[in-house]
């Protein structure tokens, strides 16, 4: 396995794992309800975003899913991570709250570049 493919699977796996953990937190962690209220988002958005994270993680990991769907998953996660950083900034949260979405954004960008660089055909 070459370095680009290893980079792709490592970063994609980390993004997908992070989104699966996020899904379970969004659905089953009572602290997330408080967190969403703090930022000013309605509770239905927490549920919607949690489901979108689950579907996006599946889209990135399953090799047989079409490239177009993967592109939408990448785009959705990109918007999500940028929005998370901006939302925390807008309510004057500590910088530490912005680090996780920033790290995920960096991993996502590396995954996306390596996906296209290697031209993985699934």
DRENPA-3360 file (N, C-alpha, C; in nm, 2 decimals, always signed):
BEGIN
1 = XXXXXXXX = +0.09/-0.12/+0.00/+0.00/+0.00/+0.00/+0.09/+0.12/+0.00 ~ +0.06/+0.22/-0.09/+0.15/+0.34/-0.10/+0.11/+0.44/+0.01 ~ +0.19/+0.54/+0.02/+0.18/+0.64/+0.13/+0.05/+0.72/+0.11 ~ +0.01/+0.75/-0.01/-0.11/+0.83/-0.03/-0.23/+0.75/+0.01 ~ -0.24/+0.63/-0.02/-0.35/+0.54/+0.02/-0.36/+0.53/+0.17 ~ -0.24/+0.51/+0.23/-0.24/+0.50/+0.38/-0.29/+0.63/+0.44 ~ -0.24/+0.74/+0.39/-0.28/+0.87/+0.44/-0.43/+0.89/+0.42 ~ -0.49/+0.85/+0.30/-0.63/+0.86/+0.28/-0.71/+0.78/+0.38;
9 = XXXXXXXX = -0.67/+0.65/+0.40/-0.75/+0.56/+0.49/-0.73/+0.61/+0.64 ~ -0.61/+0.65/+0.68/-0.59/+0.70/+0.81/-0.68/+0.82/+0.84 ~ -0.67/+0.92/+0.76/-0.74/+1.05/+0.79/-0.89/+1.03/+0.77 ~ -0.93/+0.95/+0.67/-1.07/+0.92/+0.65/-1.13/+0.84/+0.77 ~ -1.05/+0.75/+0.82/-1.10/+0.67/+0.93/-1.11/+0.75/+1.06 ~ -1.02/+0.85/+1.08/-1.03/+0.93/+1.19/-1.15/+1.03/+1.18 ~ -1.17/+1.08/+1.06/-1.29/+1.17/+1.05/-1.42/+1.09/+1.07 ~ -1.43/+0.97/+1.01/-1.55/+0.89/+1.02/-1.57/+0.85/+1.17;
17 = XXXXXXXX = -1.46/+0.81/+1.24/-1.47/+0.77/+1.38/-1.52/+0.89/+1.46 ~ -1.46/+1.01/+1.43/-1.50/+1.13/+1.51/-1.65/+1.16/+1.48 ~ -1.69/+1.14/+1.36/-1.83/+1.17/+1.33/-1.93/+1.07/+1.39 ~ -1.88/+0.94/+1.40/-1.96/+0.84/+1.47/-1.97/+0.87/+1.62 ~ -1.86/+0.91/+1.68/-1.87/+0.95/+1.82/-1.96/+1.07/+1.84 ~ -1.94/+1.16/+1.75/-2.03/+1.28/+1.76/-2.18/+1.24/+1.74 ~ -2.21/+1.15/+1.65/-2.35/+1.11/+1.63/-2.40/+1.05/+1.77 ~ -2.33/+0.96/+1.83/-2.37/+0.91/+1.96/-2.39/+1.01/+2.06;
25 = XXXXXXXX = -2.29/+1.11/+2.07/-2.31/+1.22/+2.16/-2.43/+1.30/+2.14 ~ -2.45/+1.34/+2.01/-2.57/+1.42/+1.97/-2.70/+1.35/+2.01 ~ -2.70/+1.22/+1.99/-2.83/+1.15/+2.02/-2.85/+1.11/+2.16 ~ -2.74/+1.08/+2.24/-2.76/+1.02/+2.37/-2.69/+1.09/+2.48 ~ -2.63/+1.20/+2.46/-2.56/+1.27/+2.57/-2.64/+1.40/+2.61 ~ -2.70/+1.40/+2.73/-2.78/+1.51/+2.77/-2.70/+1.65/+2.77 ~ -2.57/+1.64/+2.78/-2.49/+1.77/+2.78/-2.50/+1.83/+2.64 ~ -2.52/+1.76/+2.54/-2.53/+1.82/+2.40/-2.65/+1.91/+2.39;
33 = XXXXXXXX = -2.76/+1.87/+2.46/-2.88/+1.95/+2.46/-2.85/+2.09/+2.52 ~ -2.78/+2.09/+2.63/-2.74/+2.21/+2.69/-2.65/+2.29/+2.61 ~ -2.55/+2.22/+2.54/-2.46/+2.28/+2.45/-2.52/+2.35/+2.34 ~ -2.62/+2.29/+2.28/-2.69/+2.35/+2.16/-2.77/+2.47/+2.21 ~ -2.83/+2.46/+2.33/-2.91/+2.58/+2.38/-2.81/+2.69/+2.40 ~ -2.69/+2.66/+2.45/-2.59/+2.77/+2.48/-2.55/+2.84/+2.35 ~ -2.54/+2.77/+2.25/-2.50/+2.83/+2.12/-2.62/+2.90/+2.05 ~ -2.74/+2.86/+2.09/-2.86/+2.92/+2.03/-2.93/+2.84/+1.92;
41 = XXXXXXXX = -2.88/+2.71/+1.90/-2.94/+2.63/+1.80/-3.07/+2.56/+1.86 ~ -3.17/+2.53/+1.78/-3.28/+2.46/+1.83/-3.25/+2.31/+1.84 ~ -3.32/+2.24/+1.93/-3.29/+2.10/+1.95/-3.31/+2.01/+1.83 ~ -3.40/+2.04/+1.75/-3.43/+1.96/+1.63/-3.30/+1.96/+1.54 ~ -3.23/+2.07/+1.54/-3.11/+2.08/+1.46/-3.00/+1.99/+1.51 ~ -2.99/+1.97/+1.64/-2.90/+1.87/+1.69/-2.93/+1.73/+1.64 ~ -3.05/+1.69/+1.64/-3.09/+1.56/+1.59/-3.06/+1.55/+1.44 ~ -3.10/+1.65/+1.36/-3.08/+1.65/+1.22/-2.93/+1.64/+1.19;
49 = XXXXXXXX = -2.85/+1.72/+1.26/-2.70/+1.72/+1.23/-2.64/+1.58/+1.27 ~ -2.69/+1.53/+1.38/-2.64/+1.40/+1.42/-2.67/+1.29/+1.32 ~ -2.78/+1.29/+1.26/-2.82/+1.19/+1.16/-2.73/+1.22/+1.03 ~ -2.71/+1.34/+1.00/-2.63/+1.38/+0.88/-2.48/+1.33/+0.91 ~ -2.43/+1.34/+1.03/-2.30/+1.30/+1.06/-2.28/+1.14/+1.04 ~ -2.38/+1.07/+1.09/-2.38/+0.93/+1.07/-2.38/+0.89/+0.92 ~ -2.47/+0.95/+0.84/-2.48/+0.92/+0.70/-2.35/+0.96/+0.63 ~ -2.29/+1.08/+0.66/-2.17/+1.12/+0.60/-2.05/+1.03/+0.63;
57 = XXXXXXXX = -2.04/+0.98/+0.76/-1.94/+0.89/+0.80/-1.95/+0.76/+0.72 ~ -2.07/+0.71/+0.70/-2.09/+0.59/+0.62/-2.05/+0.62/+0.48 ~ -2.09/+0.73/+0.42/-2.05/+0.76/+0.28/-1.90/+0.77/+0.26 ~ -1.83/+0.82/+0.36/-1.68/+0.83/+0.34/-1.61/+0.69/+0.35 ~ -1.66/+0.61/+0.44/-1.60/+0.48/+0.47/-1.63/+0.37/+0.37 ~ -1.75/+0.36/+0.33/-1.80/+0.25/+0.24/-1.74/+0.26/+0.10 ~ -1.65/+0.17/+0.06/-1.59/+0.19/-0.07/-1.69/+0.19/-0.19 ~ -1.80/+0.12/-0.19/-1.89/+0.11/-0.30/-1.98/+0.23/-0.32;
65 = XXXXXXXX = -1.97/+0.32/-0.23/-2.06/+0.44/-0.25/-2.00/+0.53/-0.35 ~ -2.08/+0.59/-0.44/-2.04/+0.67/-0.55/-1.95/+0.79/-0.51 ~ -1.87/+0.83/-0.60/-1.78/+0.95/-0.58/-1.87/+1.07/-0.55 ~ -1.98/+1.09/-0.62/-2.06/+1.21/-0.61/-2.12/+1.22/-0.46 ~ -2.16/+1.10/-0.41/-2.21/+1.11/-0.27/-2.09/+1.14/-0.17 ~ -1.98/+1.08/-0.20/-1.86/+1.11/-0.12/-1.83/+1.26/-0.12 ~ -1.84/+1.32/-0.24/-1.81/+1.46/-0.25/-1.91/+1.55/-0.17 ~ -2.03/+1.51/-0.17/-2.13/+1.58/-0.08/-2.10/+1.56/+0.06;
73 = XXXXXXXX = -2.06/+1.44/+0.10/-2.02/+1.42/+0.24/-1.90/+1.51/+0.28 ~ -1.80/+1.51/+0.20/-1.69/+1.60/+0.22/-1.73/+1.74/+0.24 ~ -1.82/+1.79/+0.15/-1.87/+1.93/+0.15/-1.95/+1.95/+0.28 ~ -2.04/+1.86/+0.31/-2.12/+1.87/+0.43/-2.03/+1.88/+0.56 ~ -1.93/+1.80/+0.57/-1.84/+1.80/+0.68/-1.76/+1.93/+0.69 ~ -1.72/+1.97/+0.57/-1.64/+2.10/+0.56/-1.73/+2.22/+0.62 ~ -1.85/+2.22/+0.57/-1.94/+2.33/+0.62/-1.96/+2.31/+0.77 ~ -1.98/+2.19/+0.81/-2.01/+2.16/+0.95/-1.89/+2.21/+1.04;
81 = XXXXXXXX = -1.77/+2.18/+1.00/-1.66/+2.21/+1.09/-1.63/+2.36/+1.09 ~ -1.64/+2.43/+0.98/-1.63/+2.57/+0.97/-1.74/+2.64/+1.06 ~ -1.86/+2.59/+1.04/-1.97/+2.64/+1.12/-1.96/+2.62/+1.27 ~ -1.90/+2.51/+1.31/-1.88/+2.48/+1.45/-1.78/+2.58/+1.51 ~ -1.67/+2.60/+1.43/-1.57/+2.70/+1.48/-1.63/+2.84/+1.49 ~ -1.71/+2.88/+1.39/-1.77/+3.01/+1.39/-1.88/+3.02/+1.50 ~ -1.95/+2.92/+1.53/-2.06/+2.92/+1.63/-1.99/+2.94/+1.77 ~ -1.89/+2.86/+1.79/-1.82/+2.88/+1.92/-1.76/+3.01/+1.94;
89 = XXXXXXXX = -1.70/+3.07/+1.83/-1.64/+3.20/+1.84/-1.75/+3.31/+1.86 ~ -1.87/+3.29/+1.80/-1.97/+3.39/+1.81/-2.03/+3.40/+1.95 ~ -2.03/+3.29/+2.02/-2.08/+3.30/+2.16/-1.97/+3.32/+2.26 ~ -1.85/+3.35/+2.22/-1.73/+3.38/+2.30/-1.69/+3.26/+2.39 ~ -1.70/+3.14/+2.33/-1.65/+3.02/+2.40/-1.50/+3.03/+2.40 ~ -1.44/+2.95/+2.50/-1.30/+2.95/+2.50/-1.24/+2.88/+2.37 ~ -1.12/+2.92/+2.34/-1.05/+2.87/+2.22/-1.05/+2.71/+2.22 ~ -1.04/+2.65/+2.33/-1.03/+2.51/+2.34/-1.15/+2.44/+2.28;
97 = XXXXXXXX = -1.27/+2.51/+2.28/-1.39/+2.45/+2.22/-1.38/+2.45/+2.07 ~ -1.29/+2.53/+2.01/-1.27/+2.54/+1.87/-1.17/+2.45/+1.81 ~ -1.09/+2.38/+1.90/-0.98/+2.30/+1.86/-1.03/+2.17/+1.79 ~ -1.13/+2.10/+1.85/-1.17/+1.98/+1.79/-1.22/+2.00/+1.65 ~ -1.31/+2.10/+1.62/-1.36/+2.11/+1.48/-1.24/+2.15/+1.39 ~ -1.15/+2.23/+1.44/-1.03/+2.27/+1.36/-0.95/+2.15/+1.32 ~ -0.92/+2.06/+1.42/-0.84/+1.94/+1.39/-0.92/+1.85/+1.29 ~ -1.05/+1.84/+1.31/-1.13/+1.76/+1.22/-1.13/+1.82/+1.08;
105 = XXXXXXXX = -1.13/+1.95/+1.07/-1.12/+2.02/+0.94/-0.99/+1.99/+0.87 ~ -0.88/+1.99/+0.94/-0.75/+1.96/+0.89/-0.75/+1.82/+0.84 ~ -0.80/+1.72/+0.92/-0.80/+1.58/+0.88/-0.88/+1.56/+0.75 ~ -1.00/+1.63/+0.75/-1.09/+1.62/+0.64/-1.02/+1.67/+0.51 ~ -0.95/+1.78/+0.52/-0.88/+1.84/+0.40/-0.78/+1.74/+0.35 ~ -0.70/+1.68/+0.44/-0.60/+1.59/+0.40/-0.66/+1.46/+0.34 ~ -0.77/+1.42/+0.40/-0.84/+1.30/+0.34/-0.89/+1.34/+0.20 ~ -0.95/+1.45/+0.18/-1.00/+1.49/+0.05/-0.89/+1.50/-0.05;
113 = XXXXXXXX = -0.78/+1.56/-0.02/-0.67/+1.58/-0.11/-0.61/+1.44/-0.15 ~ -0.59/+1.35/-0.05/-0.54/+1.22/-0.08/-0.64/+1.13/-0.16 ~ -0.77/+1.15/-0.13/-0.87/+1.08/-0.21/-0.85/+1.12/-0.36 ~ -0.84/+1.24/-0.39/-0.83/+1.28/-0.53/-0.69/+1.26/-0.59 ~ -0.59/+1.27/-0.51/-0.45/+1.25/-0.55/-0.43/+1.11/-0.60 ~ -0.48/+1.02/-0.52/-0.46/+0.87/-0.56/-0.57/+0.83/-0.66 ~ -0.67/+0.91/-0.68/-0.78/+0.87/-0.77/-0.83/+0.73/-0.73 ~ -0.87/+0.71/-0.61/-0.92/+0.58/-0.56/-1.05/+0.55/-0.64;
121 = XX = -1.05/+0.43/-0.70/-1.17/+0.39/-0.77/-1.23/+0.28/-0.68 ~ -1.34/+0.31/-0.62/-1.41/+0.21/-0.53/-1.53/+0.16/-0.61;
% end
